[in-house]
Amino acid sequence: MDFEEFREKLKEDLGERLFARTGDDFEITSSSVTKLQNAGYEGITVRKEGEAVGINLDVADFYKGLESGAADYDSVLDKITEIAIHGFEEAPAFNVSDLGNYEVMKEHLSMQVVQTERNAEMLETIPHKEIEDMSVVCRFIVSSDGEGIGSILVTNQILQSMNVTEEQLFEDAMKYAPDLRPSEIRGMADILAEMMGVDVSELENQFGGGFGQPEIPMYVATTQDKTNGAGIIAYPGFMEMASEKLGGDFFLLPSSVHEVILIPDKPDMQYSELEKMVREVNATQVDVKDQLSDHVYHYDSKEKVFELAEKFDARKREKTAERKAEKDSVLKDLSAEKKEVADAPKIKSDRAVKKDAVSL
């Protein structure tokens, strides 16, 4: 059977299974879920009868397993039944009536950063602010636990229904998001030690005392829950805080939508090499839906400018050229003045005249 036949059969059989397991009647419909970062899917929506909110299930991968012979239909049905029941048992205890109350929801605002060009079509329906080739969007956080966070993307339609302007939305997001989901900047050694379940001192003992301070120190910046954590780059004061921790200017590498890597700007550092590394990692290790950008960015702590590294490099070259031109101009003026002095008529001093007179 093709996918549509599979989905129709699944809707009918899943309803019966859920009723047998829970005693509740469910309304099950086909759904096409559109998401940012090309993460949309074809699935089903399961909703208890009489309730406004349900859960969306992506069933395309289950069909692929069925089609390839890796699973049979009964095992697929059992698995989806378990997922649906677990979804309702773990559903956040959130007052649905609050979803239309902006005064309540604004305190649940969070920010997410996505790649602009890749999400251009969907961004037409979403309030957003651009940061170079990235866009900041807002979400309402409705649940947060050890399994992750549940959120609702703020669309133009939602904003209109709440009678709120885009300017007000982002003003409130800047106010509430940093408190709701605080940022953190940690050294790579700390993170590796945490992943391995040891202290940094143990790593230093094993790999040498310089482990915590490599030749090129790297820091990871994200939110404390580490989900869509790259949104911290839009937090007010984040760049200044990062600059203080790194000791001045720094490069920002968008490792994924969940975190970014910060590297202090050193005199011999070439952004093109960093960008090459980002492209290779994106192509081989990061899922498309988690990729943020293939570019590298730079923060100028003196000018307080965050921009694409290639723009910073061009600006730096331009300044160097201007300084050289100014230096050349000064040297040219000095040379001209020296020539004027050399070409001026020689006038003997009174002392020289007297000396000549005596000699006569």
PyMOL commands that set and color helices and strands:
alter all, ss='L'
color gray80, all
select helices_A, chain A and resi 3-22+36-38+60-68+73-89+96-100+102-108+117-123+156-161+166-180+188-196+200-207+229-234+238-246+271-284+288-290+309-343+350-359
alter helices_A, ss='H'
color red, helices_A
select strands_A, chain A and resi 26-33+41-48+55-58+109-115+129-131+134-145+148-153+183-187+219-223+250-253+260-264+297-300+305-308
alter strands_A, ss='S'
color yellow, strands_A
deselect
rebuild
show_as cartoon
